[in-house]
Amino acid sequence: MAHPLSKSPRLSIVIPTLADTAALEETLVSVLENRPDDCEIIVALACEYADPWNICEEVRFVQAPAGSSLVGCINLGVSSSRGEVISVLASGWRATEGWTDRPLDHFDSDHVGAVIPLGVAADDRELVVSAGVRCGRGGRRIAVAAGQTARTGDFSNCTVSGATGPELQAGFWRARLLELAGPGFSPACGDSCADADMAVAVSHSGYSVVLEPESRVVTGAGERPRKAAFEAGLHAERLFWRSLAGRALLWSLVMHGVEIVRHAFARAPLGTLPMLAGRVVGLLQFGNYLPRYRQLRAIMARSAAVAAAAEDDAKGRTLRFEQGHSVAGPARRQEAAPLRRSA
């Protein structure tokens, strides 16, 4: 472990691992081969790992309680990290050459809070499988590029809009943002919706989210299996109610009703009733969403205050010349034109 007084690295790479140590080793090999110089690697384990390659001097292992979720492992790794920027790469996913270069360049701007890498297929590095997630108005977690035949050439560097952010298993985050919006990812929405829940918070924070097509990770089988219908309904319902701050209530409720109907058909026939039961339980937990509502309102107020301060600072330092330069001519005394602050 690094000495507490040693210089903090620019980047912390967090690798959450639930049970598959073979997948962990694949991820570790790819990260060690493609890591930048100024970084630390943290493996958050929910299982036993004997470290047969004796890499404890290069990798820091932290032990999560047995049975921890993917969210729990990620939060443990984040809380153990020291970097200004945090990269999450779940075991089973693999880094590629230069995957951190462009994201770290983006974080040179104080306005960038997260960067989305492209997740590409293992057998076709030009086929895009993942390009982040977003939260729909009705509270649905939507995987960007999922189910499409998208190629890497179809994507360009851009700032995404709305409640969009990196997928839970692969993304770059400003550590300060994760502390502000959480701290860390919320277990309330489970592994299935925690990334969409974070995307909602980021959309209110004033930070921007950038999609970076030059940063690519190879997607793995992952360690986030399809949830049972009851859990899927419960987590989706919690996501909706936790996302309401700053949104038009009536329109959101209408879209939420449409989403419930869509979800019922998606889980039919055997999973419809358990899913609806999960949603009913999520609705009955309405009181638990009030702290989240207050948190999002506070984040929005902070963002507005920061923006106002930046605007006032820009006004205070901007001067406008009301009179152009005089052409050359006979020397004569002339009163200086007054300087006026810009509006």
VEXTIPA-768341 format. One record per residue (C-alpha): z, y, x; residue in one letter. Coordinates in steps of 0.02 Angstrom, whole numbers, plus 50000, padded with zeros to 5 digits. Each point is the difference from the previous one (the first is absolute). Example, Ala and Ser with C-alpha at 12.3 -4.5 7.8 and 13.67 -1.06 7.14 Angstrom:
REM VEXTIPA-768341
503904977550615A499675017250069S
REM end
This chain:
REM VEXTIPA-768341
500005000050000M499585017450062A501415010850065H500585012049861P499705015050114L498254994850052S498525010149939K499434995249825S498244992649991P498635008749903R499614984349898L501074986049930S499074984449945I500984990349868V499514981949965I500924993049847P500084981049995T500654989449857L499744981950050A498344996450085D500355000850187T498254993850043A499285015149910A501265010950092L499384994050168E498205003849952E500515017649955T501055002250157L498584994550114V498815012549920S501275014250009V500484996650182L498164999750048E499585016349910N501595010450006R500005017850068P501095004650149D501325010449912D500634987949868C501354987649954E499764983749905I501314994449874I499944983249910V501094999449844A500374981749965L500594991949839A499914983050085C500514992150164E498875002650152Y500394992750171A498845011550100D499174985850097P498955012350101W501525009850059N499315017049951I501665007849953C499785013050138E498395006149917E500454997049819V501625004049909R500534987049871F501145005349857V500704987349879Q499945003149813A501114990349878P499294983349950A498895001449848G499575018250029S498425006649918S498545008050090L500685017049949V501714995650070G499264994750167C498945015750012I501475011349962N501054991250131L498625002350129G499785018349953V501875003550012S500034991750172S498525010150065S500025015850106R498195005849991G499325015749921E498624989349921V500294982849926I498644986949982S500354985349884V498974984350031L500594984649907A499964983250087S498344991349971G499065016450016W499205004050168R499735015950099A498315004250076T499485010250150E500425018449981G500824997849829W501365012950040T498935013150089D499295010149856R501564998749890P501085007350139L498755014250019D500205003949815H501895001250019F499765014350123D499865010149840S501675003349918D499174998949829H499544981550014V501314988149931G499084983349998A498384992150060V499114985549915I499114987550115P498594989349935L500454981949972G498504989150045V499644981649971A500374987750139A498264992249992D499055016449979D500705015350087R498825011349902E500614994149829L501405011249934V501364990849906V501315013749991S499935019050004A501725004549935G500775000449827V500235012649863R501085001749846C499045002749838G500605011749863R500604985449895G501064993050142G498784987250066R499924995850185R498165000350047I499384992850164A498605011050066V498434990050044A500734983949928A498684989249918G498585010750066Q498704995750131T500375015250107A499435001850181R500815010350135T498495011550002G500395004849819D501595008950054F500205016450092S501515009450064N500745009349852C501595006649924T500354989949844V500635007949840S501294995649869G501294986350016A499094990250136T500734992750159G499964985650124P500264982349943E501754993050030L499394987550129Q499005012050109A500175018750020G500545014550109F501435011349944W500885015550062R501814994650022A500625016449926R499014996849842L500724982549974L501745007450017E499615013949876L499174989049870A501194985350007G500824997550114P498734986250028G499104990049866F500914996749836S500444981949959P500045004949816A498124997449985C499984984150104G498754995250134D498605001249872S500175018549956C501075008150136A498485007450088D499365008349839A501765006649969D500005007950173M498265007249970A500705009449849V501375007750106A498775004950136V498865008449873S501455011849956H500575003050179S498685012350059G499444988150137Y498204994150001S499384982050013V498474996350107V498834985149989L499444995650177E498524987950009P500104998850190E501714991849985S499754982049948R501164985349976V499524982249958V500794994749836T500974983949993G500574988749862A501505011549995G501764996249946E499955007949828R499584986049879P499505003249820R501585003549903K500554990549847A499525008549837A501775006049961F500215008350171E498265007449990A500425008149834G501705006050059L499375008050159H498495007949915A501115007749866E501195006950130R498535007450095L499425009449847F501685007849957W500345004350182R498335009250011S500205011949853L500655015650088A498685013650003G498854991149878R499535004149821A501164988749900L498954997549843L498394995650091W500954988750120S500774990549854L498294997549921V499294993350162M501534989150022H499684991949832G498204996450053V500654992550163E501204988449909I498574993349893V498934997450156R501444991250088H500294988749849A498194994250003F500074997650189A501514988449985R499374990649846A500314987649932P501594992950079L500595015450094G499855013149862T501704997549919L500994999050165P499105015550061M500435009549841L501804994150014A500065007050177G499345016749937R501325000549863V501374997350130V499235013650108G499985012049852L501834996449960L500455005350178Q499455017749961F501615007850064G499654993450174N498445010850013Y500915016649984L500495000750186P498194996850046R499435013849882Y501235012250081R499454994450173Q498155003149962L500415016949925R500965004550157A498544994450109I498825010649896M501155015150014A500134997850189R498124998650014S499765016049899A501295009250106A499164994650162V498295005349935A500685016949945A500845002850168A498394995750091A499025012049890E501265014050030D499954996750187D498105000849999A500055016549905K501275007250119G498934996350152R498275004449932T499375017650031L498415007349928R499015014150079F499425011949864E498835009850115Q498684992950116G499745004650181H499295017650029S498315001650083V499925008550169A499905018949989G500765016250062P501844998650037A501065007349862R501724997749929R500064988249853Q501474993749899E500254981250012A499634990549841A501584992349929P500284981450010L500364991649836R500734982649970R498834988449911S500344996749818A
REM end
